Amino acid sequence: MTSTSALVDWQTAAQIARRVGRPGPVAPRAELDDLVDGLRTAARDAVPHVLRVTRMRPAGAEVERERDASGRFTRRVTVKRPDLGDVRVVDRATWARANTTSMAALTDPVLADLDVGARLGESSAARLAGAAEVGGLLALLSTKVLGQFDPYGPGRPTLLLVAPNVLAAERAMKVDPHDFRLWVCLHEQTHALQFAAAPWLADHLAGRLGGLLRDVTTSSVELSHAPLRDKVALVGRTLLDAVRGDLTTPVDQVMGPEQKEQLAEITAVMALLEGHADVMMDAVGRRVVPSVRTIRSRFEKRRDGEGAPRLDVVLRRVLGMDAKLAQYRDGAAFVREVEKQVGRDGLNAVWAEPAHLPSAREIADPRAWVRRVHS
């Protein structure tokens, strides 16, 4: 998995994440078996609900028109044998290892294109240092993630459901386990459908990320030659910003205006993906998830860190989880306003081609997107 020209020793990063990460809540074997079976069932059951509520379909999917009570065809269609990818129920260490594989797939080709002098990965010590940083971050993040759709791993696109985190969350919020597991899977299977309906999306995002990484890596190489005091100052400013609540990452510190604009456009797409999934997971209604309102209320309080210790709040900011939360809310506001203007089918024009994706300005001004795409 790790080449000599890689920025990070990815195999070591996965091992570090496994060794330093917490294993998760303790439960009897029967309860764990029920958890795994329940998540697999929820992932399967979520698919028809997601297809119905989003009014989307995988590209090239075979469909058949539905009939009404009198036997006449209606405008509604059913997707026959929908395939949104594979599903894996995993522990925290396996989630971290899967992410190192995907990160390697995204970053190694970019680094291979850089000049030899710009390859941080030429030094095994540098690769191991990168592994320690990545492994530590993944160990922390592996305790937070409930599910993740991964279109960049080896083989088929795969939905990863992190069983110990789902169990910990439903215990902490005291919500109905069956409802909560289905609710989580509705969100994640919406992501799977986004990429299945827009098969160009994975390559588009990878290309945008690759371009940004090329620029940032060059800046990071310049930073690598800076005096130690500059590096310490950078980390110090980052930590102070995090404690104050003004999230500024080390990468952001070395970005120029053009790079920040690239990042803003990538963030806009991520906001769309997360906001769309957040809206759709609730849109199924209480007929599908009877306790959906209770779950949403308690989940939002959990997202906001209500009752969390101060250290956990600081970690959330350092890890960028507050920025991720803003993506959910900004994207959801965009989706709701667009639907108000042009309906759900009008919203689905966003999946037609890369040019229809919203810009950062349009995420904040949904009507601007409607005017551009639907004029």
N, C-alpha and C positions, 0 to 999 in steps of 0.2 A: 504493500500500500504506500510505502514511502520511498521516493527516489532520491538520489544524491543531490538533485537540483531543487528539491522541495524546500519551501520556506519553513516547514514544520515537520518534525518526525511524528507523523500522524499516528503510527502504531503506538509509540510511547505516550502520546497525548491520551489515547484511549485507555491505556494501562493506568496512567496517573488518575484519570477521571474515575476509574473503577476503584482504585485503592483509597482515594481520599473522599470519595462520595459517600453519603449516608445511604444505607440500604432501603430505608422506608419503614412504614409501620409494621408491627408484628400482628399476625392473625393466625388462627387455626388453619390447618391445611384445607379443611372443607370450605372455609370462607374464602380462601385464596382461589380454590378451584372454581367456586361459584362466581368470583370476581372475573376471572379470565373468561369463563363461558359466557357470562353476562355481557362483557365488552364485545366479544365476537358476535353475539346475537344482536346487540345494539348496532354495531357497525353494519351488519347486513340489513336490519330492519330500517335503518335510517335512509337507505338509498331511494326507495320509492317516494318517501315523504319529501326528500330534497328535490327530486325530479319534478314532483307536482308543484311544490311551493315556489321554486325558482323559475319554472317554465323554460328550463334549459334542457339540452340533451347533449350527450357526447357526440363529437364530430363523427359523421359516418355511421351513426347508430341506426339500426333497423327499427322502424316504428310501424305501428298500426293504428288506424283511427278507431276511436271508441264509438259505440252505438248508444242511443238513448233507450228508454223503456219500450218504445215502439219498434225498435230495431233499425232506426235510421241513423246514419253516420252523423257524428257531431264534429265540432272543430277541435276537440281534444284528442290527443294522441297518447299512446302508451309506448314506452321504449322497451323493446324486446331484448331480454338478456343484457341489461346494462352492465358495462365493465368499467369501473372507475379505478381499477388497480388492485393491488394486494392489501391485506390487512395483517398486521402483526401486533400482538399484545406482548409488551416487553417490560423489563425492569429498567432501573435508572442507568445502570452501566451499559446495557445494550443500546439504549437511546443515545448515550454519549458516543459509543463506538460507531453507530450508524451516522452520526453527525460528522465525525472525523472523516468518514469515507466520502460523504457528500461534499464536505469542505475541500478535501483533496481534489475531487473531480472538478470543482469550480476554480480552484486557485492554481493548481500545478500547471495546467496548460498556459495560463497567463504568465507565470514566472518563467516558463521555458522560452517565451518570446523576448524576455528582457536581455539586455546586454550582459555578458559574463560578469562585468564589474558590478552590475546591479543586483546580482543574485545573492541575497542574504543566506540562501540555503547551501552555498558552497562550503560553509564551515559546519562541521557536525556539532560543535558546541552551540552555534547559533540555532541550529535545528532543534537541539535538545532544550534550549532556553525557550524557544517558541512552543515546544511541546508542553513544558511546564506551565506556561501561561494559558494556553488553550485548554489543557487538561484541567487546570484549576477552575477556569470559568465554566467549563462544561459540567464539572462536578456540582457547582453551585446551581447552574441552570437546570440540571437534571432533577432537582427537587421541586421545580416550579411547573414544568410543562405537563399538561394533561394529555395532549395529543399533538401530532404534527404530521402533515402530509408532505412527503419527501419525493419530489420528481427527479432528483439528481443522484440517487443511489444506484448501485449496480442492478441490472435487471429492470423489472417493471416498476413503475411508480408505486409507492407503498405508503399506507397510512400506519403510523406508529402510535399505539395507545399505551401510555405509561401507567401500568396498573397500580403501583404503589402510590402514585400521586393522586389518581382518581379516588382510591380508597381513603387517603388522608384528607382529601378535600370534602368528600361526602360525609365523613365523620365529623370534621371541624364545623361544617355548616349545618349538620343534622338535617339533611335532605333525604328524600326518598331515593334509594340507590338505583332502582330500575329507571326512574324518570331522569335522574342525573346522568346516568351512563348513556342513555339515548340522546339526551340534550347535547352532551359533549360530542357524540358521534354525528349529530346533525350538523354541527359546526365544521367538523373535520371533513365530513363527506361533501359538504358544500365546497370546500377547497379542492377536493378531488375532482368534483364536477367542473369547477372553473378551469382547471388545466385540461380536462378531457374535452370540454366544449370549445376551448381555444388552444388547439395543439401547438400553436406558435408561441404560447406564453412562456413556457419554460426556457426555450432558447432565447427569447427576447430579454427576459430578466437576466439570464446568465451573461448575455452579451453586454448589457448595461453595467452589471456588476463587474465584469471583466475589465471594461474600459476604465471604470473608477479605480479598480485595484491596481491597474498599471500605473496610473497617475499617483496614487497614494503610496505605492511601494517605492517609487522614485523618491518621493518626499521622505519616506521613512529611512531610505538608504542615507540621504543627506543627514537626517537626525541621528543615525547610528554613529556618525563621525563627530557628533557634537560632544562637548565636555560633559562629564558626569553630572556636574552641577545643573546643567540645562535639563538633563533627563529627570533629575530629582525634582526640579522646579516644575516641570510639566506634570509629573505625577501629583505633586502637592496641590497645584492649581485644580487639577481634576477632582481630587478628594474634597477640597474646600467647596468647589462648585456643587458637588453631590450633596454635601451636608447642608448647604444653603438651599438646595432644591433646584438649582440651576444646572441641569445635566449638561456637561461638556465632556466628551470622551477624548482620550489621547489622540485618536485618529482625527477628530474634528480640529484639534489644535494645530495639526500640520497641513490642513487642507487650505487651498487657495480658493478664491471666489468661484472659479469654474468648477472645481471639484465639489464645492458645497452645492452648486446648482445641480450637478449630476446627482448628488446624494438626495437632494430635495425631490427630484423627479422619480427616483427609485422609491423613495419613501411614500410618494403619492400613490404609486401602484400598490405598494404594500398596504396602505391605508384602505384602498378600494377593496383588496382581497379580504382583509380582516373585517372591515365594516360590513361588507356584503354578507359574509358568513355569519356575523353577529346578528344582523337583521333577520336573516332567513331561519336561523335556529329558533327564534322566538315566533316567527310567522306561522309555524305549523299549528300553533294554538294549543289550548287545553284539551282538545279532543285527542291529540297525540301524546302530549306531555301534560297530564293533569295538574301537576304542581309547578308549571313553568314560571308563573309569576313569583312564587316563593323562591324558586331557585335563582331567578334573575336578580331579585332584590338582595338576597344573601350573597350572591356571587359578586355583585357590584361592590358591596361593602368589603368583601375579601380583596377584590382588586385594588380598592382604595387604601388597603392596609389598615383597616379599622381594627383596633385592638392589638396590632402587631408591635413587638418591641422596637425600640429606636434603632438597634443594630440592623434589624431586618429591613427597616425603612431605608437606611443608608445603603444596604446591599442592593435593594431594588433599584435605587437610582444609579449606583455604580454599574450595575449590570444592564442598564438601559431599559428596565421593565416599565418605568414610568413613561418613557418615550413610546414604548409598545402600546401602553394603555391609551395614549393620545391617538395612536393610529386607529385603534378600534373605534373610538368615539368620533374622531373626525371623519373616518370612512363611513360609519353608520349614518352620520348626519348628511353626508353627501348622498348616500343611497336613498334615504327617506325623502330628501328634497327632490331628487330627480324623479322618483316614483310619483311624487305629488304633481310634478309638472307633466310627465309623459307616460306614466304607468310603468308596470314591471316589464312589459315587452319593450318599451322604449329604453328602459335602463339596460336591457340585455344587448343593446347595440354596442355596449362597451366591450363585448367579447368578440366582435366581428373582425377586428384588425388592430394592429399596434397603434395606428393613428387615432383610434377612438379611445385610447386610455386617457384618463384625466391627467392634467398637469397639476403641479403643486398649487398653482393659483386657482385652478378649477375645483380642487378638493375643497378649498375655502369658499368658492363661489360656484355652487352647482349649476346655477342658471347660465353661467358662462359656458359650461360644458354643453348644456342643452342647446344653446344658441349655435354653438359651433357644429355639433353633430347632427342636430335635427332641424337646422334652418332650411 
